[in-house]
Amino acid sequence: MEQYLTDDQDPKTTEKILGKLRDMLTSGEAVIYLAIQKKPAVTLIPDCIAITNKRIIFCIPENLGLTTNFITFPWEDIKEVSFKEEFFGSKFLTVPQRGENIAIDYIPKVQARKLYQFSNEQLEKNRGMAQNSLSDDKNTHLGNSNSSEDYTSYVEIEEEEKPFIQAQIPMAAEETEDEVTQKLKKLKTLFEKQLITSEEYERKKADILSQL
């Protein structure tokens, strides 16, 4: 408990509040700092503010101290914190993302400064983690998007090239067929005009057909 008594916190109140807070902490959660209200006169039932690595907790005594109202805000639900030093202590203000602001006065000035320091450290850590998470999600989305675009482009190119290749093959065969037919017709004409012998006709015909 000594680590929470560094700035003149009341030992009895500290022990009582820490006992209640320990039953509230979740796995991996720890109390970082505890500030205790101290009014100019004797403060019999002070309000307290606890800072953990996961949230800020306002401990407000009720029913003459027989019960305590715990108001908690996770750090992601906090917009900002501030404090104002007054003649007797300081007023510590917490501004949530939604809902009403919460202020507790007569917090000793040293404790108010420590509350402000530790609160902002936790807020910065939480915002950094949120930004890293968004950055990772964005990179994953871009990676998936690029892969999809590359695959789409490949498919489009493949589909464009395939008809072109298929169109070329019949054209080549058609050109070869026309050339062979023309040669055969010309060879037959020469034979019919008796410009070549039957043996020459058959030999040339066999040569031309061998080109197919």
PyMOL commands that set and color helices and strands:
alter all, ss='L'
color gray80, all
select helices_A, chain A and resi 2-4+11-22+75-77+109-192+198-209
alter helices_A, ss='H'
color red, helices_A
select strands_A, chain A and resi 31-36+48-52+55-62+67-74+78-85+90-96+102-107
alter strands_A, ss='S'
color yellow, strands_A
deselect
rebuild
show_as cartoon
